[in-house]
Amino acid sequence: MSVEVAALRVGASVARLAVGRWLAGRSTRDAAGKDLTELIRTGFPDEIRRRRVQRQFEGIADAVAGRAASARPSGNG
């Protein structure tokens, strides 16, 4: 697995955790096993808001992935 793929997976995990915690007061315990898209779908019935939130959490995932990828050792040391 490449570093970029691993970084994207870490980013997606962080975003999923953020959504889960943010919706925790609004959802039931069974939400813990749902993926990011399902959490957003159940948390936001309005399509426009749901798409906006989806993009925000994808931005979180991308930011985390970018930081994780840039933090990898360069191999020059």
Jmol script that loads the backbone (N, CA, C; Angstrom):
load data "model"
ATOM      1  N   MET A   1       0.852  -1.171   0.000  1.00  0.00           N
ATOM      2  CA  MET A   1       0.000   0.000   0.000  1.00  0.00           C
ATOM      3  C   MET A   1       0.897   1.232   0.000  1.00  0.00           C
ATOM      4  N   SER A   2       0.543   2.174  -0.855  1.00  0.00           N
ATOM      5  CA  SER A   2       1.343   3.392  -0.947  1.00  0.00           C
ATOM      6  C   SER A   2       1.055   4.309   0.234  1.00  0.00           C
ATOM      7  N   VAL A   3       1.956   5.222   0.464  1.00  0.00           N
ATOM      8  CA  VAL A   3       1.805   6.194   1.541  1.00  0.00           C
ATOM      9  C   VAL A   3       0.576   7.053   1.303  1.00  0.00           C
ATOM     10  N   GLU A   4       0.337   7.400   0.040  1.00  0.00           N
ATOM     11  CA  GLU A   4      -0.820   8.237  -0.278  1.00  0.00           C
ATOM     12  C   GLU A   4      -2.129   7.539   0.050  1.00  0.00           C
ATOM     13  N   VAL A   5      -2.229   6.254  -0.278  1.00  0.00           N
ATOM     14  CA  VAL A   5      -3.435   5.481   0.025  1.00  0.00           C
ATOM     15  C   VAL A   5      -3.628   5.383   1.531  1.00  0.00           C
ATOM     16  N   ALA A   6      -2.543   5.126   2.250  1.00  0.00           N
ATOM     17  CA  ALA A   6      -2.631   5.053   3.709  1.00  0.00           C
ATOM     18  C   ALA A   6      -3.059   6.398   4.289  1.00  0.00           C
ATOM     19  N   ALA A   7      -2.510   7.477   3.760  1.00  0.00           N
ATOM     20  CA  ALA A   7      -2.868   8.810   4.247  1.00  0.00           C
ATOM     21  C   ALA A   7      -4.338   9.103   3.981  1.00  0.00           C
ATOM     22  N   LEU A   8      -4.847   8.722   2.815  1.00  0.00           N
ATOM     23  CA  LEU A   8      -6.265   8.922   2.508  1.00  0.00           C
ATOM     24  C   LEU A   8      -7.149   8.123   3.449  1.00  0.00           C
ATOM     25  N   ARG A   9      -6.739   6.916   3.782  1.00  0.00           N
ATOM     26  CA  ARG A   9      -7.517   6.094   4.718  1.00  0.00           C
ATOM     27  C   ARG A   9      -7.531   6.716   6.112  1.00  0.00           C
ATOM     28  N   VAL A  10      -6.405   7.235   6.539  1.00  0.00           N
ATOM     29  CA  VAL A  10      -6.348   7.912   7.836  1.00  0.00           C
ATOM     30  C   VAL A  10      -7.249   9.144   7.820  1.00  0.00           C
ATOM     31  N   GLY A  11      -7.176   9.912   6.751  1.00  0.00           N
ATOM     32  CA  GLY A  11      -8.015  11.100   6.629  1.00  0.00           C
ATOM     33  C   GLY A  11      -9.494  10.763   6.674  1.00  0.00           C
ATOM     34  N   ALA A  12      -9.882   9.721   5.960  1.00  0.00           N
ATOM     35  CA  ALA A  12     -11.283   9.302   5.964  1.00  0.00           C
ATOM     36  C   ALA A  12     -11.712   8.830   7.347  1.00  0.00           C
ATOM     37  N   SER A  13     -10.831   8.155   8.043  1.00  0.00           N
ATOM     38  CA  SER A  13     -11.155   7.696   9.398  1.00  0.00           C
ATOM     39  C   SER A  13     -11.356   8.867  10.351  1.00  0.00           C
ATOM     40  N   VAL A  14     -10.500   9.870  10.242  1.00  0.00           N
ATOM     41  CA  VAL A  14     -10.626  11.050  11.093  1.00  0.00           C
ATOM     42  C   VAL A  14     -11.940  11.772  10.792  1.00  0.00           C
ATOM     43  N   ALA A  15     -12.265  11.920   9.520  1.00  0.00           N
ATOM     44  CA  ALA A  15     -13.520  12.584   9.151  1.00  0.00           C
ATOM     45  C   ALA A  15     -14.717  11.794   9.651  1.00  0.00           C
ATOM     46  N   ARG A  16     -14.680  10.481   9.532  1.00  0.00           N
ATOM     47  CA  ARG A  16     -15.785   9.633  10.014  1.00  0.00           C
ATOM     48  C   ARG A  16     -15.955   9.783  11.521  1.00  0.00           C
ATOM     49  N   LEU A  17     -14.849   9.798  12.233  1.00  0.00           N
ATOM     50  CA  LEU A  17     -14.901   9.988  13.679  1.00  0.00           C
ATOM     51  C   LEU A  17     -15.495  11.347  14.024  1.00  0.00           C
ATOM     52  N   ALA A  18     -15.091  12.369  13.287  1.00  0.00           N
ATOM     53  CA  ALA A  18     -15.620  13.714  13.533  1.00  0.00           C
ATOM     54  C   ALA A  18     -17.126  13.764  13.304  1.00  0.00           C
ATOM     55  N   VAL A  19     -17.586  13.172  12.212  1.00  0.00           N
ATOM     56  CA  VAL A  19     -19.031  13.144  11.946  1.00  0.00           C
ATOM     57  C   VAL A  19     -19.756  12.365  13.023  1.00  0.00           C
ATOM     58  N   GLY A  20     -19.222  11.231  13.397  1.00  0.00           N
ATOM     59  CA  GLY A  20     -19.853  10.405  14.426  1.00  0.00           C
ATOM     60  C   GLY A  20     -19.996  11.128  15.747  1.00  0.00           C
ATOM     61  N   ARG A  21     -18.954  11.809  16.138  1.00  0.00           N
ATOM     62  CA  ARG A  21     -19.017  12.553  17.402  1.00  0.00           C
ATOM     63  C   ARG A  21     -19.943  13.750  17.304  1.00  0.00           C
ATOM     64  N   TRP A  22     -19.941  14.400  16.147  1.00  0.00           N
ATOM     65  CA  TRP A  22     -20.783  15.566  15.964  1.00  0.00           C
ATOM     66  C   TRP A  22     -22.263  15.179  15.978  1.00  0.00           C
ATOM     67  N   LEU A  23     -22.582  14.023  15.397  1.00  0.00           N
ATOM     68  CA  LEU A  23     -23.968  13.571  15.354  1.00  0.00           C
ATOM     69  C   LEU A  23     -24.360  12.740  16.572  1.00  0.00           C
ATOM     70  N   ALA A  24     -23.446  12.491  17.476  1.00  0.00           N
ATOM     71  CA  ALA A  24     -23.706  11.604  18.607  1.00  0.00           C
ATOM     72  C   ALA A  24     -24.929  12.032  19.415  1.00  0.00           C
ATOM     73  N   GLY A  25     -25.104  13.314  19.610  1.00  0.00           N
ATOM     74  CA  GLY A  25     -26.252  13.780  20.372  1.00  0.00           C
ATOM     75  C   GLY A  25     -27.559  13.621  19.624  1.00  0.00           C
ATOM     76  N   ARG A  26     -27.483  13.443  18.322  1.00  0.00           N
ATOM     77  CA  ARG A  26     -28.678  13.354  17.485  1.00  0.00           C
ATOM     78  C   ARG A  26     -29.000  11.937  17.033  1.00  0.00           C
ATOM     79  N   SER A  27     -28.107  11.027  17.196  1.00  0.00           N
ATOM     80  CA  SER A  27     -28.310   9.693  16.647  1.00  0.00           C
ATOM     81  C   SER A  27     -28.254   8.622  17.733  1.00  0.00           C
ATOM     82  N   THR A  28     -28.539   7.406  17.330  1.00  0.00           N
ATOM     83  CA  THR A  28     -28.556   6.277  18.256  1.00  0.00           C
ATOM     84  C   THR A  28     -27.228   5.550  18.232  1.00  0.00           C
ATOM     85  N   ARG A  29     -27.078   4.584  19.104  1.00  0.00           N
ATOM     86  CA  ARG A  29     -25.832   3.814  19.188  1.00  0.00           C
ATOM     87  C   ARG A  29     -25.534   3.041  17.916  1.00  0.00           C
ATOM     88  N   ASP A  30     -26.557   2.652  17.166  1.00  0.00           N
ATOM     89  CA  ASP A  30     -26.300   1.872  15.951  1.00  0.00           C
ATOM     90  C   ASP A  30     -25.583   2.677  14.880  1.00  0.00           C
ATOM     91  N   ALA A  31     -25.505   3.983  15.041  1.00  0.00           N
ATOM     92  CA  ALA A  31     -24.808   4.826  14.077  1.00  0.00           C
ATOM     93  C   ALA A  31     -23.300   4.574  14.095  1.00  0.00           C
ATOM     94  N   ALA A  32     -22.793   3.971  15.135  1.00  0.00           N
ATOM     95  CA  ALA A  32     -21.348   3.747  15.253  1.00  0.00           C
ATOM     96  C   ALA A  32     -20.809   2.882  14.114  1.00  0.00           C
ATOM     97  N   GLY A  33     -21.614   1.971  13.587  1.00  0.00           N
ATOM     98  CA  GLY A  33     -21.156   1.088  12.528  1.00  0.00           C
ATOM     99  C   GLY A  33     -21.396   1.610  11.128  1.00  0.00           C
ATOM    100  N   LYS A  34     -22.024   2.758  10.987  1.00  0.00           N
ATOM    101  CA  LYS A  34     -22.355   3.287   9.672  1.00  0.00           C
ATOM    102  C   LYS A  34     -21.166   4.022   9.052  1.00  0.00           C
ATOM    103  N   ASP A  35     -21.142   4.039   7.720  1.00  0.00           N
ATOM    104  CA  ASP A  35     -20.078   4.779   7.049  1.00  0.00           C
ATOM    105  C   ASP A  35     -20.418   6.267   7.011  1.00  0.00           C
ATOM    106  N   LEU A  36     -19.468   7.069   6.566  1.00  0.00           N
ATOM    107  CA  LEU A  36     -19.604   8.526   6.580  1.00  0.00           C
ATOM    108  C   LEU A  36     -20.829   8.994   5.802  1.00  0.00           C
ATOM    109  N   THR A  37     -21.054   8.429   4.628  1.00  0.00           N
ATOM    110  CA  THR A  37     -22.188   8.840   3.802  1.00  0.00           C
ATOM    111  C   THR A  37     -23.508   8.557   4.502  1.00  0.00           C
ATOM    112  N   GLU A  38     -23.621   7.411   5.111  1.00  0.00           N
ATOM    113  CA  GLU A  38     -24.856   7.050   5.813  1.00  0.00           C
ATOM    114  C   GLU A  38     -25.091   7.938   7.032  1.00  0.00           C
ATOM    115  N   LEU A  39     -24.036   8.253   7.760  1.00  0.00           N
ATOM    116  CA  LEU A  39     -24.176   9.149   8.908  1.00  0.00           C
ATOM    117  C   LEU A  39     -24.694  10.518   8.477  1.00  0.00           C
ATOM    118  N   ILE A  40     -24.152  11.023   7.397  1.00  0.00           N
ATOM    119  CA  ILE A  40     -24.591  12.332   6.904  1.00  0.00           C
ATOM    120  C   ILE A  40     -26.026  12.250   6.391  1.00  0.00           C
ATOM    121  N   ARG A  41     -26.357  11.174   5.699  1.00  0.00           N
ATOM    122  CA  ARG A  41     -27.711  11.029   5.154  1.00  0.00           C
ATOM    123  C   ARG A  41     -28.760  10.993   6.260  1.00  0.00           C
ATOM    124  N   THR A  42     -28.465  10.299   7.338  1.00  0.00           N
ATOM    125  CA  THR A  42     -29.431  10.222   8.434  1.00  0.00           C
ATOM    126  C   THR A  42     -29.439  11.492   9.278  1.00  0.00           C
ATOM    127  N   GLY A  43     -28.337  12.227   9.274  1.00  0.00           N
ATOM    128  CA  GLY A  43     -28.258  13.429  10.087  1.00  0.00           C
ATOM    129  C   GLY A  43     -28.810  14.678   9.423  1.00  0.00           C
ATOM    130  N   PHE A  44     -28.874  14.659   8.082  1.00  0.00           N
ATOM    131  CA  PHE A  44     -29.318  15.836   7.333  1.00  0.00           C
ATOM    132  C   PHE A  44     -30.321  15.430   6.265  1.00  0.00           C
ATOM    133  N   PRO A  45     -31.592  15.610   6.531  1.00  0.00           N
ATOM    134  CA  PRO A  45     -32.587  15.230   5.534  1.00  0.00           C
ATOM    135  C   PRO A  45     -32.617  16.156   4.319  1.00  0.00           C
ATOM    136  N   ASP A  46     -32.150  17.381   4.450  1.00  0.00           N
ATOM    137  CA  ASP A  46     -32.148  18.353   3.356  1.00  0.00           C
ATOM    138  C   ASP A  46     -30.962  18.088   2.434  1.00  0.00           C
ATOM    139  N   GLU A  47     -31.220  17.901   1.146  1.00  0.00           N
ATOM    140  CA  GLU A  47     -30.181  17.537   0.174  1.00  0.00           C
ATOM    141  C   GLU A  47     -29.063  18.571   0.076  1.00  0.00           C
ATOM    142  N   ILE A  48     -29.410  19.835   0.024  1.00  0.00           N
ATOM    143  CA  ILE A  48     -28.385  20.876  -0.126  1.00  0.00           C
ATOM    144  C   ILE A  48     -27.471  20.911   1.093  1.00  0.00           C
ATOM    145  N   ARG A  49     -28.035  20.884   2.282  1.00  0.00           N
ATOM    146  CA  ARG A  49     -27.194  20.873   3.493  1.00  0.00           C
ATOM    147  C   ARG A  49     -26.358  19.606   3.563  1.00  0.00           C
ATOM    148  N   ARG A  50     -26.948  18.476   3.174  1.00  0.00           N
ATOM    149  CA  ARG A  50     -26.230  17.201   3.210  1.00  0.00           C
ATOM    150  C   ARG A  50     -25.008  17.262   2.286  1.00  0.00           C
ATOM    151  N   ARG A  51     -25.171  17.796   1.084  1.00  0.00           N
ATOM    152  CA  ARG A  51     -24.040  17.904   0.162  1.00  0.00           C
ATOM    153  C   ARG A  51     -22.981  18.845   0.699  1.00  0.00           C
ATOM    154  N   ARG A  52     -23.403  19.944   1.305  1.00  0.00           N
ATOM    155  CA  ARG A  52     -22.459  20.915   1.876  1.00  0.00           C
ATOM    156  C   ARG A  52     -21.639  20.261   2.997  1.00  0.00           C
ATOM    157  N   VAL A  53     -22.321  19.532   3.871  1.00  0.00           N
ATOM    158  CA  VAL A  53     -21.637  18.850   4.979  1.00  0.00           C
ATOM    159  C   VAL A  53     -20.700  17.770   4.452  1.00  0.00           C
ATOM    160  N   GLN A  54     -21.161  17.027   3.456  1.00  0.00           N
ATOM    161  CA  GLN A  54     -20.320  15.991   2.851  1.00  0.00           C
ATOM    162  C   GLN A  54     -19.013  16.594   2.352  1.00  0.00           C
ATOM    163  N   ARG A  55     -19.092  17.728   1.661  1.00  0.00           N
ATOM    164  CA  ARG A  55     -17.878  18.390   1.154  1.00  0.00           C
ATOM    165  C   ARG A  55     -16.983  18.871   2.294  1.00  0.00           C
ATOM    166  N   GLN A  56     -17.579  19.365   3.377  1.00  0.00           N
ATOM    167  CA  GLN A  56     -16.775  19.825   4.510  1.00  0.00           C
ATOM    168  C   GLN A  56     -15.986  18.675   5.118  1.00  0.00           C
ATOM    169  N   PHE A  57     -16.631  17.531   5.303  1.00  0.00           N
ATOM    170  CA  PHE A  57     -15.917  16.408   5.890  1.00  0.00           C
ATOM    171  C   PHE A  57     -14.935  15.767   4.915  1.00  0.00           C
ATOM    172  N   GLU A  58     -15.213  15.833   3.628  1.00  0.00           N
ATOM    173  CA  GLU A  58     -14.219  15.392   2.652  1.00  0.00           C
ATOM    174  C   GLU A  58     -12.994  16.308   2.702  1.00  0.00           C
ATOM    175  N   GLY A  59     -13.226  17.603   2.951  1.00  0.00           N
ATOM    176  CA  GLY A  59     -12.120  18.539   3.118  1.00  0.00           C
ATOM    177  C   GLY A  59     -11.268  18.195   4.331  1.00  0.00           C
ATOM    178  N   ILE A  60     -11.926  17.782   5.415  1.00  0.00           N
ATOM    179  CA  ILE A  60     -11.191  17.341   6.611  1.00  0.00           C
ATOM    180  C   ILE A  60     -10.327  16.134   6.260  1.00  0.00           C
ATOM    181  N   ALA A  61     -10.929  15.171   5.572  1.00  0.00           N
ATOM    182  CA  ALA A  61     -10.188  13.962   5.192  1.00  0.00           C
ATOM    183  C   ALA A  61      -8.988  14.310   4.310  1.00  0.00           C
ATOM    184  N   ASP A  62      -9.191  15.209   3.349  1.00  0.00           N
ATOM    185  CA  ASP A  62      -8.086  15.615   2.475  1.00  0.00           C
ATOM    186  C   ASP A  62      -6.986  16.335   3.248  1.00  0.00           C
ATOM    187  N   ALA A  63      -7.365  17.194   4.182  1.00  0.00           N
ATOM    188  CA  ALA A  63      -6.378  17.926   4.974  1.00  0.00           C
ATOM    189  C   ALA A  63      -5.541  16.974   5.826  1.00  0.00           C
ATOM    190  N   VAL A  64      -6.209  16.010   6.452  1.00  0.00           N
ATOM    191  CA  VAL A  64      -5.484  15.034   7.275  1.00  0.00           C
ATOM    192  C   VAL A  64      -4.568  14.192   6.392  1.00  0.00           C
ATOM    193  N   ALA A  65      -5.073  13.767   5.244  1.00  0.00           N
ATOM    194  CA  ALA A  65      -4.253  12.962   4.335  1.00  0.00           C
ATOM    195  C   ALA A  65      -3.036  13.754   3.855  1.00  0.00           C
ATOM    196  N   GLY A  66      -3.247  15.013   3.545  1.00  0.00           N
ATOM    197  CA  GLY A  66      -2.128  15.849   3.113  1.00  0.00           C
ATOM    198  C   GLY A  66      -1.067  15.999   4.184  1.00  0.00           C
ATOM    199  N   ARG A  67      -1.512  16.212   5.398  1.00  0.00           N
ATOM    200  CA  ARG A  67      -0.544  16.348   6.498  1.00  0.00           C
ATOM    201  C   ARG A  67       0.176  15.034   6.772  1.00  0.00           C
ATOM    202  N   ALA A  68      -0.567  13.933   6.724  1.00  0.00           N
ATOM    203  CA  ALA A  68       0.064  12.628   6.957  1.00  0.00           C
ATOM    204  C   ALA A  68       1.081  12.310   5.873  1.00  0.00           C
ATOM    205  N   ALA A  69       0.749  12.618   4.627  1.00  0.00           N
ATOM    206  CA  ALA A  69       1.675  12.356   3.525  1.00  0.00           C
ATOM    207  C   ALA A  69       2.905  13.247   3.602  1.00  0.00           C
ATOM    208  N   SER A  70       2.740  14.511   4.031  1.00  0.00           N
ATOM    209  CA  SER A  70       3.887  15.395   4.102  1.00  0.00           C
ATOM    210  C   SER A  70       4.748  15.118   5.332  1.00  0.00           C
ATOM    211  N   ALA A  71       4.206  14.425   6.301  1.00  0.00           N
ATOM    212  CA  ALA A  71       4.956  14.128   7.516  1.00  0.00           C
ATOM    213  C   ALA A  71       5.800  12.860   7.399  1.00  0.00           C
ATOM    214  N   ARG A  72       5.668  12.147   6.279  1.00  0.00           N
ATOM    215  CA  ARG A  72       6.422  10.906   6.132  1.00  0.00           C
ATOM    216  C   ARG A  72       7.914  11.198   6.008  1.00  0.00           C
ATOM    217  N   PRO A  73       8.742  10.271   6.466  1.00  0.00           N
ATOM    218  CA  PRO A  73      10.185  10.472   6.370  1.00  0.00           C
ATOM    219  C   PRO A  73      10.623  10.554   4.907  1.00  0.00           C
ATOM    220  N   SER A  74      11.585  11.394   4.619  1.00  0.00           N
ATOM    221  CA  SER A  74      12.041  11.583   3.239  1.00  0.00           C
ATOM    222  C   SER A  74      12.990  10.493   2.783  1.00  0.00           C
ATOM    223  N   GLY A  75      13.521   9.742   3.709  1.00  0.00           N
ATOM    224  CA  GLY A  75      14.456   8.688   3.349  1.00  0.00           C
ATOM    225  C   GLY A  75      15.871   9.170   3.121  1.00  0.00           C
ATOM    226  N   ASN A  76      16.122  10.441   3.378  1.00  0.00           N
ATOM    227  CA  ASN A  76      17.452  11.014   3.159  1.00  0.00           C
ATOM    228  C   ASN A  76      18.309  11.019   4.409  1.00  0.00           C
ATOM    229  N   GLY A  77      17.766  10.492   5.496  1.00  0.00           N
ATOM    230  CA  GLY A  77      18.515  10.627   6.732  1.00  0.00           C
ATOM    231  C   GLY A  77      19.025   9.421   7.242  1.00  0.00           C
TER     232      GLY A  77
END
end "model"
wireframe off; spacefill off
backbone 0.3
color backbone group
